[in-house]
Amino acid sequence: MNPFTPTEAPEEYGTGMTLACIILGLSFLIGVPGNLFVIWTILRSMKKRSHTVMLILHLAVADTVVLITLPLWIYSMAHTWEFGEGMCKALVYLISTCMYSSIFFITLMSVERFVAISHPFVMLRWGNKSFMNRFLLFLWLLAFSMGTPAILTQTLNQTGGVTQCFFREFSSDTQAIIIVCLETVAGFVLPLVILSICSCHVSMKIKKLRFNSKPKSVVLVHAVVIAFILCWLPHHIINIIDVVCLLILDTEHEYVPEYLVF
């Protein structure tokens, strides 16, 4: 597969990069303090931590790791990438790993909620701390392995004399299809199916119960699925569009502007 090359006009490219910098800057300013507060609260105030609390802790850690890399991306968007190809690969690999781990933790929270409501006796057998720690370790190792394609494909590209770290170079069409499909299926389709099934079962169980906050609980359950779709669907649509355009139209150009890929 030939490398993708951005085709947008300089004015559009500059405006898009500026908008991306603003969004990433706001994400950094809001997200880092918020996640650090969650981590600090759990570690300092909660001596006995449930499975859900542990998942929230690991989720906050993964999100924080991604957020603290944002100043480097903002600087490179505003100027140029000055940190070399090795750092480019390492950061994208780290972000990919944390992306997968976050998705896995959110999915596991939904599964745990479903098991706790539908099969409470099973939950009692799984309720020990050592089991959860082993499972968390497994999810982290799985996320690290799923992020490996970033090391193989991520590289630097030149845009109007400016170097950026948004470029994925595939050695063949087959490699591109496998990597994009794996990312979409493992990072979106399967988690979404599991989230949807668990949420529907939990919602039906809640509706049969008698307590005042029942409507709010149902809304919260569905809000998790909706938020997951809104956050991750655009990313996977972009990946699929680029690969489909490349394969069907046999073109070297990226059909999605480069500043949207990040």
KOLRO-834210 format. One record per residue (C-alpha): x, y, z; residue number from 1; residue in one letter; chain. Coordinates in nm, 2 decimals. Layout:
! residues N
> X / Y / Z / NUM / A / A
...
***
This chain:
! residues 262
> 0.00 / 0.00 / 0.00 / 1 / M / A
> 0.13 / 0.34 / -0.09 / 2 / N / A
> 0.17 / 0.60 / 0.19 / 3 / P / A
> -0.12 / 0.83 / 0.26 / 4 / F / A
> -0.04 / 1.20 / 0.17 / 5 / T / A
> -0.26 / 1.49 / 0.29 / 6 / P / A
> -0.43 / 1.69 / 0.01 / 7 / T / A
> -0.61 / 1.97 / 0.19 / 8 / E / A
> -0.52 / 2.33 / 0.09 / 9 / A / A
> -0.28 / 2.52 / 0.32 / 10 / P / A
> -0.56 / 2.75 / 0.45 / 11 / E / A
> -0.78 / 2.45 / 0.54 / 12 / E / A
> -0.49 / 2.27 / 0.69 / 13 / Y / A
> -0.39 / 2.56 / 0.91 / 14 / G / A
> -0.75 / 2.62 / 1.03 / 15 / T / A
> -0.80 / 2.26 / 1.10 / 16 / G / A
> -0.47 / 2.24 / 1.30 / 17 / M / A
> -0.57 / 2.55 / 1.50 / 18 / T / A
> -0.91 / 2.40 / 1.59 / 19 / L / A
> -0.74 / 2.07 / 1.68 / 20 / A / A
> -0.50 / 2.25 / 1.91 / 21 / C / A
> -0.78 / 2.43 / 2.09 / 22 / I / A
> -0.97 / 2.11 / 2.14 / 23 / I / A
> -0.67 / 1.92 / 2.27 / 24 / L / A
> -0.57 / 2.22 / 2.49 / 25 / G / A
> -0.92 / 2.22 / 2.66 / 26 / L / A
> -0.90 / 1.84 / 2.70 / 27 / S / A
> -0.57 / 1.87 / 2.87 / 28 / F / A
> -0.68 / 2.16 / 3.10 / 29 / L / A
> -1.00 / 1.98 / 3.21 / 30 / I / A
> -0.90 / 1.61 / 3.18 / 31 / G / A
> -0.57 / 1.61 / 3.37 / 32 / V / A
> -0.70 / 1.77 / 3.69 / 33 / P / A
> -1.02 / 1.57 / 3.68 / 34 / G / A
> -0.85 / 1.23 / 3.64 / 35 / N / A
> -0.58 / 1.32 / 3.90 / 36 / L / A
> -0.85 / 1.41 / 4.15 / 37 / F / A
> -1.02 / 1.07 / 4.09 / 38 / V / A
> -0.69 / 0.89 / 4.14 / 39 / I / A
> -0.60 / 1.09 / 4.45 / 40 / W / A
> -0.95 / 1.03 / 4.60 / 41 / T / A
> -0.94 / 0.66 / 4.54 / 42 / I / A
> -0.59 / 0.60 / 4.67 / 43 / L / A
> -0.62 / 0.83 / 4.97 / 44 / R / A
> -0.98 / 0.80 / 5.09 / 45 / S / A
> -1.10 / 0.45 / 4.99 / 46 / M / A
> -0.93 / 0.18 / 5.19 / 47 / K / A
> -1.17 / -0.10 / 5.08 / 48 / K / A
> -1.20 / -0.08 / 4.71 / 49 / R / A
> -1.47 / -0.27 / 4.52 / 50 / S / A
> -1.42 / -0.41 / 4.17 / 51 / H / A
> -1.59 / -0.11 / 4.02 / 52 / T / A
> -1.37 / 0.13 / 4.21 / 53 / V / A
> -1.06 / -0.05 / 4.09 / 54 / M / A
> -1.17 / -0.04 / 3.73 / 55 / L / A
> -1.24 / 0.34 / 3.77 / 56 / I / A
> -0.89 / 0.38 / 3.91 / 57 / L / A
> -0.72 / 0.20 / 3.62 / 58 / H / A
> -0.94 / 0.38 / 3.37 / 59 / L / A
> -0.84 / 0.72 / 3.52 / 60 / A / A
> -0.47 / 0.61 / 3.50 / 61 / V / A
> -0.50 / 0.52 / 3.14 / 62 / A / A
> -0.68 / 0.84 / 3.05 / 63 / D / A
> -0.42 / 1.05 / 3.24 / 64 / T / A
> -0.13 / 0.89 / 3.05 / 65 / V / A
> -0.29 / 0.99 / 2.72 / 66 / V / A
> -0.38 / 1.34 / 2.84 / 67 / L / A
> -0.03 / 1.43 / 2.96 / 68 / I / A
> 0.10 / 1.37 / 2.61 / 69 / T / A
> -0.12 / 1.63 / 2.46 / 70 / L / A
> 0.12 / 1.93 / 2.51 / 71 / P / A
> 0.37 / 1.75 / 2.28 / 72 / L / A
> 0.10 / 1.71 / 2.01 / 73 / W / A
> -0.02 / 2.07 / 2.05 / 74 / I / A
> 0.34 / 2.19 / 2.00 / 75 / Y / A
> 0.40 / 1.97 / 1.70 / 76 / S / A
> 0.07 / 2.09 / 1.54 / 77 / M / A
> 0.16 / 2.45 / 1.60 / 78 / A / A
> 0.52 / 2.42 / 1.48 / 79 / H / A
> 0.67 / 2.08 / 1.37 / 80 / T / A
> 0.75 / 1.74 / 1.51 / 81 / W / A
> 1.10 / 1.77 / 1.66 / 82 / E / A
> 1.12 / 1.46 / 1.87 / 83 / F / A
> 1.23 / 1.20 / 1.61 / 84 / G / A
> 1.06 / 0.89 / 1.46 / 85 / E / A
> 1.13 / 0.68 / 1.77 / 86 / G / A
> 0.94 / 0.91 / 2.00 / 87 / M / A
> 0.66 / 0.93 / 1.74 / 88 / C / A
> 0.62 / 0.55 / 1.74 / 89 / K / A
> 0.65 / 0.53 / 2.12 / 90 / A / A
> 0.39 / 0.79 / 2.19 / 91 / L / A
> 0.14 / 0.65 / 1.94 / 92 / V / A
> 0.20 / 0.30 / 2.08 / 93 / Y / A
> 0.14 / 0.43 / 2.43 / 94 / L / A
> -0.18 / 0.61 / 2.33 / 95 / I / A
> -0.31 / 0.31 / 2.14 / 96 / S / A
> -0.24 / 0.09 / 2.44 / 97 / T / A
> -0.43 / 0.33 / 2.67 / 98 / C / A
> -0.71 / 0.35 / 2.42 / 99 / M / A
> -0.76 / -0.03 / 2.42 / 100 / Y / A
> -0.72 / -0.05 / 2.80 / 101 / S / A
> -0.99 / 0.22 / 2.86 / 102 / S / A
> -1.23 / 0.04 / 2.63 / 103 / I / A
> -1.16 / -0.29 / 2.80 / 104 / F / A
> -1.21 / -0.14 / 3.15 / 105 / F / A
> -1.54 / 0.02 / 3.05 / 106 / I / A
> -1.66 / -0.30 / 2.89 / 107 / T / A
> -1.56 / -0.50 / 3.20 / 108 / L / A
> -1.75 / -0.26 / 3.43 / 109 / M / A
> -2.06 / -0.32 / 3.22 / 110 / S / A
> -2.01 / -0.70 / 3.24 / 111 / V / A
> -1.95 / -0.68 / 3.62 / 112 / E / A
> -2.27 / -0.49 / 3.66 / 113 / R / A
> -2.46 / -0.74 / 3.46 / 114 / F / A
> -2.32 / -1.04 / 3.65 / 115 / V / A
> -2.38 / -0.87 / 3.99 / 116 / A / A
> -2.75 / -0.82 / 3.91 / 117 / I / A
> -2.83 / -1.13 / 3.71 / 118 / S / A
> -2.60 / -1.38 / 3.87 / 119 / H / A
> -2.52 / -1.26 / 4.22 / 120 / P / A
> -2.39 / -1.60 / 4.34 / 121 / F / A
> -2.14 / -1.61 / 4.06 / 122 / V / A
> -2.03 / -1.26 / 4.15 / 123 / M / A
> -1.96 / -1.38 / 4.51 / 124 / L / A
> -1.72 / -1.65 / 4.38 / 125 / R / A
> -1.54 / -1.39 / 4.16 / 126 / W / A
> -1.55 / -1.13 / 4.43 / 127 / G / A
> -1.20 / -1.18 / 4.57 / 128 / N / A
> -0.92 / -0.92 / 4.52 / 129 / K / A
> -0.67 / -1.16 / 4.37 / 130 / S / A
> -0.90 / -1.26 / 4.09 / 131 / F / A
> -0.96 / -0.89 / 3.99 / 132 / M / A
> -0.59 / -0.81 / 4.00 / 133 / N / A
> -0.51 / -1.10 / 3.77 / 134 / R / A
> -0.79 / -1.00 / 3.53 / 135 / F / A
> -0.67 / -0.63 / 3.53 / 136 / L / A
> -0.31 / -0.75 / 3.46 / 137 / L / A
> -0.45 / -0.96 / 3.17 / 138 / F / A
> -0.64 / -0.66 / 3.03 / 139 / L / A
> -0.33 / -0.44 / 3.04 / 140 / W / A
> -0.12 / -0.71 / 2.87 / 141 / L / A
> -0.39 / -0.75 / 2.61 / 142 / L / A
> -0.39 / -0.38 / 2.55 / 143 / A / A
> -0.02 / -0.36 / 2.51 / 144 / F / A
> -0.03 / -0.64 / 2.25 / 145 / S / A
> -0.32 / -0.47 / 2.06 / 146 / M / A
> -0.12 / -0.15 / 2.04 / 147 / G / A
> 0.18 / -0.32 / 1.87 / 148 / T / A
> 0.06 / -0.23 / 1.51 / 149 / P / A
> 0.14 / 0.14 / 1.59 / 150 / A / A
> 0.51 / 0.05 / 1.62 / 151 / I / A
> 0.50 / -0.13 / 1.29 / 152 / L / A
> 0.32 / 0.13 / 1.09 / 153 / T / A
> 0.36 / 0.48 / 1.25 / 154 / Q / A
> 0.61 / 0.71 / 1.09 / 155 / T / A
> 0.67 / 1.07 / 1.01 / 156 / L / A
> 0.54 / 1.27 / 0.71 / 157 / N / A
> 0.62 / 1.60 / 0.55 / 158 / Q / A
> 0.34 / 1.86 / 0.48 / 159 / T / A
> 0.45 / 2.18 / 0.32 / 160 / G / A
> 0.79 / 2.15 / 0.48 / 161 / G / A
> 0.65 / 2.07 / 0.82 / 162 / V / A
> 0.71 / 1.73 / 0.98 / 163 / T / A
> 0.42 / 1.56 / 1.16 / 164 / Q / A
> 0.36 / 1.23 / 1.34 / 165 / C / A
> 0.01 / 1.14 / 1.20 / 166 / F / A
> 0.12 / 0.91 / 0.93 / 167 / F / A
> 0.06 / 0.53 / 0.90 / 168 / R / A
> 0.25 / 0.35 / 0.63 / 169 / E / A
> 0.14 / 0.00 / 0.55 / 170 / F / A
> 0.36 / -0.25 / 0.36 / 171 / S / A
> 0.06 / -0.40 / 0.17 / 172 / S / A
> -0.31 / -0.37 / 0.12 / 173 / D / A
> -0.35 / -0.69 / 0.32 / 174 / T / A
> -0.16 / -0.55 / 0.62 / 175 / Q / A
> -0.38 / -0.24 / 0.61 / 176 / A / A
> -0.71 / -0.44 / 0.60 / 177 / I / A
> -0.59 / -0.67 / 0.88 / 178 / I / A
> -0.48 / -0.39 / 1.11 / 179 / I / A
> -0.78 / -0.16 / 1.05 / 180 / V / A
> -1.03 / -0.45 / 1.08 / 181 / C / A
> -0.86 / -0.57 / 1.40 / 182 / L / A
> -0.87 / -0.22 / 1.55 / 183 / E / A
> -1.23 / -0.17 / 1.46 / 184 / T / A
> -1.36 / -0.51 / 1.57 / 185 / V / A
> -1.16 / -0.55 / 1.89 / 186 / A / A
> -1.17 / -0.18 / 1.98 / 187 / G / A
> -1.53 / -0.10 / 1.89 / 188 / F / A
> -1.76 / -0.36 / 1.75 / 189 / V / A
> -1.71 / -0.64 / 2.01 / 190 / L / A
> -1.71 / -0.40 / 2.31 / 191 / P / A
> -2.02 / -0.22 / 2.17 / 192 / L / A
> -2.20 / -0.56 / 2.14 / 193 / V / A
> -2.11 / -0.66 / 2.49 / 194 / I / A
> -2.20 / -0.32 / 2.63 / 195 / L / A
> -2.53 / -0.32 / 2.45 / 196 / S / A
> -2.63 / -0.67 / 2.56 / 197 / I / A
> -2.52 / -0.61 / 2.93 / 198 / C / A
> -2.69 / -0.27 / 2.94 / 199 / S / A
> -3.02 / -0.41 / 2.80 / 200 / C / A
> -3.03 / -0.69 / 3.06 / 201 / H / A
> -2.94 / -0.45 / 3.34 / 202 / V / A
> -3.20 / -0.21 / 3.23 / 203 / S / A
> -3.47 / -0.47 / 3.22 / 204 / M / A
> -3.37 / -0.59 / 3.57 / 205 / K / A
> -3.39 / -0.24 / 3.70 / 206 / I / A
> -3.73 / -0.18 / 3.56 / 207 / K / A
> -3.86 / -0.48 / 3.75 / 208 / K / A
> -3.73 / -0.34 / 4.08 / 209 / L / A
> -3.92 / -0.10 / 4.31 / 210 / R / A
> -3.72 / 0.21 / 4.41 / 211 / F / A
> -3.75 / 0.58 / 4.35 / 212 / N / A
> -3.44 / 0.64 / 4.14 / 213 / S / A
> -3.52 / 0.37 / 3.89 / 214 / K / A
> -3.57 / 0.61 / 3.59 / 215 / P / A
> -3.23 / 0.78 / 3.66 / 216 / K / A
> -3.06 / 0.44 / 3.69 / 217 / S / A
> -3.20 / 0.33 / 3.35 / 218 / V / A
> -3.09 / 0.66 / 3.19 / 219 / V / A
> -2.74 / 0.62 / 3.33 / 220 / L / A
> -2.71 / 0.26 / 3.20 / 221 / V / A
> -2.80 / 0.37 / 2.84 / 222 / H / A
> -2.59 / 0.69 / 2.87 / 223 / A / A
> -2.27 / 0.47 / 2.90 / 224 / V / A
> -2.35 / 0.30 / 2.56 / 225 / V / A
> -2.44 / 0.63 / 2.39 / 226 / I / A
> -2.12 / 0.80 / 2.52 / 227 / A / A
> -1.91 / 0.50 / 2.40 / 228 / F / A
> -2.06 / 0.53 / 2.05 / 229 / I / A
> -2.02 / 0.91 / 2.03 / 230 / L / A
> -1.66 / 0.90 / 2.14 / 231 / C / A
> -1.53 / 0.61 / 1.93 / 232 / W / A
> -1.75 / 0.58 / 1.62 / 233 / L / A
> -1.59 / 0.88 / 1.44 / 234 / P / A
> -1.24 / 0.74 / 1.49 / 235 / H / A
> -1.33 / 0.41 / 1.33 / 236 / H / A
> -1.53 / 0.57 / 1.05 / 237 / I / A
> -1.22 / 0.77 / 0.95 / 238 / I / A
> -1.00 / 0.46 / 0.94 / 239 / N / A
> -1.25 / 0.27 / 0.73 / 240 / I / A
> -1.31 / 0.55 / 0.49 / 241 / I / A
> -0.94 / 0.59 / 0.42 / 242 / D / A
> -0.88 / 0.22 / 0.36 / 243 / V / A
> -1.19 / 0.17 / 0.15 / 244 / V / A
> -1.11 / 0.48 / -0.07 / 245 / C / A
> -0.75 / 0.35 / -0.11 / 246 / L / A
> -0.86 / 0.00 / -0.21 / 247 / L / A
> -1.16 / 0.08 / -0.42 / 248 / I / A
> -1.04 / 0.40 / -0.59 / 249 / L / A
> -0.67 / 0.29 / -0.60 / 250 / D / A
> -0.55 / 0.64 / -0.49 / 251 / T / A
> -0.26 / 0.75 / -0.28 / 252 / E / A
> -0.44 / 1.03 / -0.12 / 253 / H / A
> -0.62 / 1.06 / 0.22 / 254 / E / A
> -0.98 / 1.14 / 0.19 / 255 / Y / A
> -1.01 / 1.25 / 0.55 / 256 / V / A
> -0.82 / 1.56 / 0.65 / 257 / P / A
> -0.50 / 1.48 / 0.85 / 258 / E / A
> -0.59 / 1.70 / 1.15 / 259 / Y / A
> -0.91 / 1.49 / 1.21 / 260 / L / A
> -0.71 / 1.16 / 1.23 / 261 / V / A
> -0.56 / 1.24 / 1.57 / 262 / F / A
***
